[in-house]
Amino acid sequence: MVLYEKRDFSGEFSGPENGAATEVERMLGRELLWLSCRHHIYELELKVVFHEIMGASKAPEVQLFKRFQGNWSLINQASYSTVLDCPESLSIFNEETRESIIKFAQTYINVRNTLKMFF
């Protein structure tokens, strides 16, 4: 049996001790296969990359993302380029960081293209 997990960070659904999904497993007498939506998987991956590059933030909202959100409507979403199209945009980073960002972007695009087959 497969259970799709809608991530809630309150733990009401996915808490390891008393979450609703844990209770369902107990009632069925077996473990379930957990799948999270790709949006939340990417969110966790990007959080790691962001913390690696920018450092962890104690604030509930990261100002960089608030500015990005405020300017989202100014971005031509029909015509954009990625770091793979414009590697010179990474010139401000050292070589190791540049390689890490490019590797992450290549992996993300491969995963995204693979997942498109299923959705």
C-alpha positions as a Markdown table, in Angstrom:
| # | Residue | x | y | z |
|---|---|---|---|---|
| 1 | Met | 0.0 | 0.0 | 0.0 |
| 2 | Val | 1.3 | 3.5 | -0.9 |
| 3 | Leu | 0.4 | 6.6 | 1.1 |
| 4 | Tyr | 0.9 | 10.0 | -0.4 |
| 5 | Glu | 2.2 | 12.4 | 2.2 |
| 6 | Lys | 1.1 | 16.0 | 2.0 |
| 7 | Arg | 3.8 | 17.6 | 4.1 |
| 8 | Asp | 2.5 | 19.4 | 7.2 |
| 9 | Phe | 5.1 | 20.6 | 9.6 |
| 10 | Ser | 2.8 | 20.4 | 12.6 |
| 11 | Gly | 3.3 | 16.7 | 12.8 |
| 12 | Glu | -0.4 | 16.0 | 13.1 |
| 13 | Phe | -0.3 | 13.9 | 10.0 |
| 14 | Ser | 3.3 | 12.6 | 9.8 |
| 15 | Gly | 4.5 | 12.7 | 13.5 |
| 16 | Pro | 6.5 | 9.5 | 14.2 |
| 17 | Glu | 4.8 | 8.8 | 17.5 |
| 18 | Asn | 1.2 | 9.9 | 17.3 |
| 19 | Gly | 0.7 | 11.3 | 13.8 |
| 20 | Ala | -2.4 | 10.2 | 11.8 |
| 21 | Ala | -0.3 | 8.2 | 9.3 |
| 22 | Thr | 1.4 | 6.3 | 12.1 |
| 23 | Glu | -2.0 | 5.5 | 13.5 |
| 24 | Val | -3.1 | 4.2 | 10.1 |
| 25 | Glu | 0.0 | 2.0 | 10.0 |
| 26 | Arg | -0.8 | 0.6 | 13.5 |
| 27 | Met | -4.4 | -0.1 | 12.5 |
| 28 | Leu | -3.3 | -1.9 | 9.3 |
| 29 | Gly | -0.6 | -3.8 | 11.2 |
| 30 | Arg | 2.0 | -2.9 | 8.5 |
| 31 | Glu | 4.3 | -0.1 | 7.3 |
| 32 | Leu | 3.3 | 2.0 | 4.4 |
| 33 | Leu | 5.4 | 3.3 | 1.6 |
| 34 | Trp | 5.7 | 7.1 | 2.0 |
| 35 | Leu | 5.8 | 9.4 | -1.0 |
| 36 | Ser | 6.1 | 13.2 | -0.8 |
| 37 | Cys | 5.2 | 15.6 | -3.5 |
| 38 | Arg | 8.1 | 16.8 | -5.7 |
| 39 | His | 7.5 | 20.4 | -4.7 |
| 40 | His | 8.4 | 19.6 | -1.1 |
| 41 | Ile | 11.3 | 17.4 | -2.1 |
| 42 | Tyr | 12.8 | 20.2 | -4.1 |
| 43 | Glu | 12.1 | 22.6 | -1.3 |
| 44 | Leu | 14.2 | 20.5 | 1.0 |
| 45 | Glu | 17.0 | 20.2 | -1.5 |
| 46 | Leu | 17.0 | 24.0 | -2.2 |
| 47 | Lys | 17.1 | 24.7 | 1.5 |
| 48 | Val | 20.3 | 22.7 | 1.8 |
| 49 | Val | 21.9 | 24.5 | -1.2 |
| 50 | Phe | 20.8 | 27.9 | 0.2 |
| 51 | His | 22.2 | 27.2 | 3.7 |
| 52 | Glu | 25.5 | 25.9 | 2.1 |
| 53 | Ile | 25.9 | 29.1 | 0.0 |
| 54 | Met | 24.3 | 31.8 | 2.2 |
| 55 | Gly | 24.5 | 30.3 | 5.7 |
| 56 | Ala | 21.6 | 29.3 | 7.9 |
| 57 | Ser | 19.0 | 32.0 | 8.8 |
| 58 | Lys | 17.3 | 32.3 | 12.2 |
| 59 | Ala | 14.6 | 34.6 | 10.8 |
| 60 | Pro | 11.3 | 33.1 | 9.8 |
| 61 | Glu | 11.5 | 34.7 | 6.4 |
| 62 | Val | 14.6 | 35.1 | 4.3 |
| 63 | Gln | 14.8 | 38.7 | 3.0 |
| 64 | Leu | 16.3 | 37.5 | -0.3 |
| 65 | Phe | 13.3 | 35.4 | -1.0 |
| 66 | Lys | 10.9 | 38.2 | 0.0 |
| 67 | Arg | 12.5 | 40.5 | -2.5 |
| 68 | Phe | 12.4 | 37.8 | -5.2 |
| 69 | Gln | 8.7 | 37.2 | -4.5 |
| 70 | Gly | 8.0 | 40.9 | -4.8 |
| 71 | Asn | 9.7 | 41.1 | -8.2 |
| 72 | Trp | 8.3 | 37.8 | -9.5 |
| 73 | Ser | 5.8 | 39.6 | -11.8 |
| 74 | Leu | 8.8 | 41.4 | -13.5 |
| 75 | Ile | 10.4 | 38.2 | -14.7 |
| 76 | Asn | 9.5 | 37.0 | -18.2 |
| 77 | Gln | 8.5 | 33.4 | -17.3 |
| 78 | Ala | 8.1 | 32.4 | -20.9 |
| 79 | Ser | 11.7 | 33.2 | -21.7 |
| 80 | Tyr | 14.3 | 32.7 | -19.1 |
| 81 | Ser | 17.7 | 31.0 | -18.8 |
| 82 | Thr | 19.3 | 28.8 | -16.2 |
| 83 | Val | 22.8 | 28.8 | -14.8 |
| 84 | Leu | 23.5 | 26.1 | -17.3 |
| 85 | Asp | 22.7 | 28.5 | -20.2 |
| 86 | Cys | 24.8 | 31.3 | -18.7 |
| 87 | Pro | 27.7 | 29.9 | -16.6 |
| 88 | Glu | 29.5 | 33.2 | -16.5 |
| 89 | Ser | 26.8 | 34.4 | -14.1 |
| 90 | Leu | 28.7 | 32.2 | -11.5 |
| 91 | Ser | 31.9 | 34.2 | -11.8 |
| 92 | Ile | 31.4 | 35.7 | -8.3 |
| 93 | Phe | 31.9 | 32.2 | -6.7 |
| 94 | Asn | 35.0 | 30.2 | -6.3 |
| 95 | Glu | 35.6 | 27.2 | -8.6 |
| 96 | Glu | 34.5 | 24.6 | -6.1 |
| 97 | Thr | 31.2 | 26.5 | -5.4 |
| 98 | Arg | 30.6 | 27.0 | -9.2 |
| 99 | Glu | 31.0 | 23.3 | -9.9 |
| 100 | Ser | 28.7 | 22.4 | -7.0 |
| 101 | Ile | 26.0 | 24.8 | -8.3 |
| 102 | Ile | 26.3 | 23.5 | -11.9 |
| 103 | Lys | 26.2 | 19.9 | -10.7 |
| 104 | Phe | 23.1 | 20.6 | -8.6 |
| 105 | Ala | 21.4 | 22.3 | -11.5 |
| 106 | Gln | 22.2 | 19.4 | -13.8 |
| 107 | Thr | 20.8 | 16.9 | -11.3 |
| 108 | Tyr | 17.7 | 19.0 | -10.7 |
| 109 | Ile | 16.9 | 19.2 | -14.4 |
| 110 | Asn | 17.4 | 15.5 | -14.9 |
| 111 | Val | 15.1 | 14.7 | -11.9 |
| 112 | Arg | 12.5 | 17.2 | -13.2 |
| 113 | Asn | 12.6 | 15.7 | -16.7 |
| 114 | Thr | 12.3 | 12.2 | -15.3 |
| 115 | Leu | 9.3 | 13.2 | -13.1 |
| 116 | Lys | 7.6 | 14.9 | -16.0 |
| 117 | Met | 7.0 | 11.4 | -17.4 |
| 118 | Phe | 4.8 | 10.5 | -14.4 |
| 119 | Phe | 2.8 | 13.7 | -14.1 |
